[in-house]
Amino acid sequence: MVERLRAGRLTVSELGEPLTMTLAAVGKHVAVLEAAGIIRTTKQGRVRSCAIVPRALGPASNWLAEQEAFWNTRVDALETYLEENQ
């Protein structure tokens, strides 16, 4: 859903169209994303639209980059150890 919202605002129905889940299930996913601050919804009449919140995934991206650096260092050290002890 987040990937699809990168292209722009979509209604909840539009978000659910390609998915094999009920509209109620799509609504629950949207509620979780909104509670996490990743998307923002607006309601006009009976139509709820969703848009991604810019920079909302920044903290997650930073954490992933830190984990990648940590594990790359560990795997490199393991590789060096194995090469030296064969």
N, C-alpha and C positions, 0 to 999 in steps of 0.2 A: 504494500500500500504506500509506504513511504517513497519507494522508488517511483511509483506512478505519479505521486504528487509533485515530484521534481519538475514535471512539465507544466504544472499550474494547478489551479483550483479545480476540484471535482466534487460532485455531489456524492453522498453516501451511496446512492444507487449506482452511480457510475463507477465508484470504487469496487463495488461488489459484482459488477457485470461479468468480468472474466473469471471470477472465483467460484468454486464449487461449494459455497456455503450459503446459508440463508441470510436474508437481509438483517435479521435480528443478530446473527453472529457477526456480521460486518459491523453493525452498530456497536457491539461490545468491543470489538477490536479498536474501533475509532475512539470509544470512550477511554480505553487504556492508553492509547497514543496521546490523547488530549490531556489526560491526567499526568502523564509523564512530561508534558510540555513540548512534545515533538511536533504536534499539529495543533491548529486552532480551528474551531468550527464556528460558523455563523448560521443563523436560521432566518430565512425569509419566507414567511407563510408556512407551508408544510415542508419546505425543502431545506435540508441541512447541507451546507457546503463545507468542504475541508481544504485547508491550505497548510503547507509545511511551515514551521517556524524557522526562519533563517538562524543559523548558528546553533540550533538546539542540540545537534549531535556533536558539537565541538568537544565537550568533556569526554564523551565516549571515544571519540577519535583520538584524543590525547592519551587516554588510558590504553587504548589498543597500540598506539605507537610506542608507549613505554614498555608494554608487554613484549612487543616484537623485538625491541632492542635487547631486553633482558634475555629472552629465550635464544636469540641469535648468538649472543655472547656465550651462553651456556652450551649450546650445541657446538659452537666453534671450539670451545675448550674441551669438550668431550671428543671431538674429532681429533684434535691435537694429541690428547692423551692416548687415544687408541692407536694413532699412527706411531707414537713413540714407544708403545708397549706391545707391538706385534712381533 
